[in-house]
Amino acid sequence: MKKLILLAMLFVPTAMMAQQDKDASAGEESLFEKVTKIEKKQDNFHFLLNMNNSFDINNNDGEFQNAKFNMRQLRIEAKGNINDTFSFRWRQRLNRNNSPAPDGIDNMPSSSIDVAGIGVKASDNFSMFLGKQCAAYGGIEFDLNPIEIYEYSDMVDYMSNFLTGANFQFQLNPDHQLQLQILDSRSASMSDMYGEGYEQSKVPLLYTVNWNGNFGSVFHTRWSYSLMSQADGYQSHYIALGNEVTIDNFDAFFDVMYMREGIDREGIVSGIVGPNKHGGHRNDAEYLSFVMKAQYRFTPQWNVFVKGMFENEGFSKANGSIEKGKYRTALGYLAGVEYYPIKNSNLHFFLTYVGRHYTYTDRAKAFGVDDYSTNRLSLGYIWQLPMF
């Protein structure tokens, strides 16, 4: 589906937070309007139900595993404009634990609450979002509604993206926006995030600079740099470069993501070599990810897409018995077709194939791991249903 141009949303107060805020149902008649036959005249309140439900057939290394129905995504969302200056937004995952994380620093559930806060539009050129929100990381795919993603890359899938803090947005001109964001660096306890053996930082914050560019209607960018205080004496650096090309009904993006961490926050390479002597995640982890997707809406009702992912995962420095270098390569490949049965609705049914293959280097296989593959065939639907 041809995406809306990113900056078309920037002057709407309910879209104060650009990350993961593209409404597939924008302009669609709500269920309330369909039932009551009363047209909404105000933009004070919107209530949305986000769904991704499928029947999955799973196969690992050529062996059938299971076939099951799976509600991958089920989120409810409320947002609206109080007036020309203030707005609000709340989004919650219904199929996640709603209890506050033990010893978390923001007193919020770490997995169920995506967004909870207020937007402040000071002027056409400056706005803020205050509260729990998505980190303003770059990348085109990262900006999409999670219900639209059939399979994330390892790097994004294992990241902690929803954190509490403040986002300041500067509209430099109609085509370019700069975001400065400061968030808590974690919402769970130190032991849950990093294992044992690390002392908490006195200023556990994440700092992000994000640039969103629009070069006509054809080329769009989402680039960012982030610095995170992980623990006392340990930091991580993250760069994400998202690039998108849209020509008529054809759309393609290419995301490049690189992360160097003082502590292996994702835990992927620590899971290969095992914890350190204190029972914590390993140090000096390094991740590099490339994600590319192309799609073509060849009729108003039909869309086809292909997607590829390539990732290298390892350590940037040697540490005792842990050698510097790559430990695993992760490949992902997807293809699918989507059918939109209702005019002016984002409801779509899909049939998609998702394949993953993991290859370990000799230095990794010394720890007892081996190459493996997974495959999934899914038939289901995606719908951001506007309830009100």
Secondary structure, 3 states (H helix, E strand, C coil): CCCCCHHHHCCCHHHCCCCCCCCCCCCCCCHHHHHHCCCCCCCCCEEEEEEEEEEEEEEECCEEEEEEEEEEEEEEEEEEECCCCEEEEEEEECCCCCCCCCCCCCCCCCCCEEEEEEEEEEECCEEEEEEEEECCCCCCHHHCCHHHCCCCCHHHHCCCCEEEEEEEEEEEECCEEEEEEEEECCCCCHHHHHECCCCCCCCCEEEEEEEEEEECCCEEEEEEEEEEEEECCEEEEEEEEEEEEEECCEEEEEEEEEEEEEECCCCHHHHHHCCCCCCECCEEEEEEEEEEEEEEEEECCEEEEEEEEEEEEEECCCECCECCEEEEEEEEEEEEEEECCCCCCCCEEEEEEEEEEEEECHHHHCCCCCCEEEEEEEEEEEEEEECC
